[in-house]
């Protein structure tokens, strides 16, 4: 309770009236500021003090402050005591948070406080003094943003975005035109050139690679699985797929021979790899 009383008297109040005394009880009022901005608030307090306990006085009626140009946004009350026995002192505080309704001089009319002393049950009244608050003019409203500038900037960004999108589309089109889709035959011939470069004069290595790229080409081009088929069986399937007799015979022969060389020792004369690669290339370039 002592702490509450100390906190009250330490408040930075800028405007306070002199206390009014009645028999055994006194009243005072204060404002936290005598001038405030329109957008701010002010604290109005009424303080009752007397010697004795909190039960020494009863307050049967609520306070009804009459306030001009302001309205009550918040209210609270508290009571505290210090000391004991004959040295006990009590303070009762009413707090009102006031906010402006209009600019000018805000007036707080005198407030009547009715009380009853105990145990005599004698009624009494005390009245506060009138107080005023100077309220400043409201701040001017913020100007809305210049929409013309916003639309102008948005228009520029849209134009830049559209230009970048068009440029990307054109570049993509040129890239596609410069890099046409290669056919399966062209891809096979590229694989054959790479195989020749990697195998060199190693005929077994060339045959092993030839078996792989031929199997891939026949699977992707004609949907055939040439594994475990004889030369005649593969030739018939290729002919049925639309190849000429010569092309079907040659490809079937190259594939079955490569399959045998892949898993067995290989002896080849000088230039055999170069001759075979050229023969395969010549046929595929005519497909």
Order of alpha helices (4+ residues) and beta strands (2+ residues): alpha-beta-beta-beta-beta-beta-beta-beta-beta-beta-beta-beta-beta-alpha-alpha-alpha-alpha-alpha-alpha
